[in-house]
Amino acid sequence: MYFIDFHCHVYPNAIAPKAADSIRKFYRLGDDYMDGRVQTLLDYGTKAGVEKFVILPVSMRPERTRHINDFILSQVAVQPRFLGFGTIHAGMENITEEVQYIMDKGLRGLKMHPDSQVFAIDDERLFPAYEMLQGKLPVMLHMGDKRYDYSNPARLRRVLDNFPNLQVIAAHFGG
C-alpha cells in the first residue's frame, strides 16, 4: 500500500519563499504554511509517512511555461518519490507543442489553476490541448472557487461535452 500526497507544489529555492507567500496571500493562509522548497516537502512528508508525491506546477505567465515544466522534469529525475505533472497556459502561442513535450518527456498529467492563471477552463484556446490529451493523460483542474467564474463547474460541463474522453480530476470541487 502506498501513501501518496496527490497535490504538491514545489519551486526552485531561489523563488520558493516568494511563490509560497503568493499562495498564502491568494488563499489567506497562515504565515508558516510551508515554504515551497523541495526539501521542506520531503521532510514534512517523510514525517507523515508519505511515500510518493505528485508535483503539480502552475504557469502564471505563458512565456514561463517551458521553464516550469523543465524544473518539474529536473526534480522528477533526481527524486524517485516524485511523480510530475506538466502545466500549460491558455495564452501560449504553441500550446499543442507544449502538450506534446509534456507527453514525450513522460510527465504523468497536466495541471491548470484557472483562477490564478486568469482564464476560463472552457476557453477555446485550450481546446486543441484537450483534444490531444483525450485518452492519454489526465488533466487536473482547480475547480469551484466561489470568488471567480473561471473554474465554475458549468464550464467543466462544457469541456466534457466537447471532449468526452478527457480524463479530468476536478480538485476542490466541493470547496
Residue pairs with C-beta under 8 A, 6 or more apart in sequence:
2 51
2 52
3 48
3 49
3 50
3 51
3 52
4 50
4 51
4 52
4 53
4 54
5 45
5 50
5 52
5 53
5 54
6 54
7 54
7 56
7 171
8 41
8 53
8 54
8 55
8 56
9 19
9 23
9 36
9 55
9 56
9 57
9 58
10 16
10 36
10 37
10 38
10 41
10 55
10 75
11 19
11 20
11 36
11 37
11 71
12 71
13 37
13 38
15 36
16 35
16 36
16 37
17 35
17 36
19 36
20 33
20 34
20 35
20 36
23 29
23 36
24 30
24 31
24 33
26 116
34 40
34 41
34 44
38 75
38 79
41 53
42 53
42 79
42 81
45 53
45 81
50 81
51 81
52 81
52 82
52 83
53 81
53 82
53 83
54 82
54 83
54 84
54 85
54 108
55 72
55 75
55 76
55 82
55 83
55 84
55 85
56 85
56 87
56 111
56 140
57 68
57 69
57 71
57 72
57 84
57 85
57 86
57 87
57 111
58 68
58 87
58 111
58 112
58 113
58 116
58 117
59 65
59 68
59 87
59 88
59 89
59 117
60 89
60 116
60 117
61 89
61 91
62 89
62 90
62 91
62 92
62 93
65 87
65 88
65 89
65 92
65 98
66 98
66 101
68 87
69 86
69 87
69 98
69 101
69 102
69 105
69 107
72 84
72 85
72 86
72 107
73 84
73 105
73 107
75 82
75 84
76 82
76 83
76 84
76 107
83 108
84 107
84 108
85 107
85 108
85 109
85 110
85 111
85 140
86 98
86 99
86 101
86 102
86 105
86 107
86 109
86 110
86 111
87 110
87 111
87 112
88 95
88 98
88 99
88 102
88 110
88 112
88 126
88 129
89 95
89 112
89 117
89 119
90 117
90 119
90 123
90 125
90 126
91 119
91 125
92 98
95 125
95 126
95 128
95 129
96 128
96 129
96 132
98 129
99 110
99 128
99 129
99 132
99 133
100 132
102 110
102 137
103 132
103 136
103 137
107 137
108 137
108 138
109 137
109 138
109 139
109 140
109 169
110 129
110 133
110 137
110 138
110 139
110 140
111 139
111 140
111 141
112 121
112 126
112 139
112 140
112 141
112 142
113 141
113 142
114 120
114 121
114 141
114 142
114 148
114 150
114 151
115 142
115 145
115 147
115 148
115 150
115 151
116 142
117 150
118 150
119 125
119 126
119 150
120 149
120 150
120 151
120 152
120 155
121 141
121 143
121 150
121 151
121 155
121 156
121 159
122 155
122 156
122 158
122 159
126 159
127 162
127 163
130 139
130 159
130 162
130 163
130 166
131 163
133 139
133 166
133 167
134 163
134 165
134 166
135 165
135 167
137 167
138 167
138 168
138 169
139 166
139 167
139 168
139 169
140 168
140 169
140 171
141 151
141 156
141 168
141 169
141 170
141 171
142 151
142 171
142 172
143 151
143 153
143 156
143 170
143 171
143 172
143 173
144 151
144 152
144 153
144 170
144 172
144 173
144 174
144 175
145 151
145 172
149 155
153 170
153 173
156 168
156 170
159 166
159 168
160 166
160 168
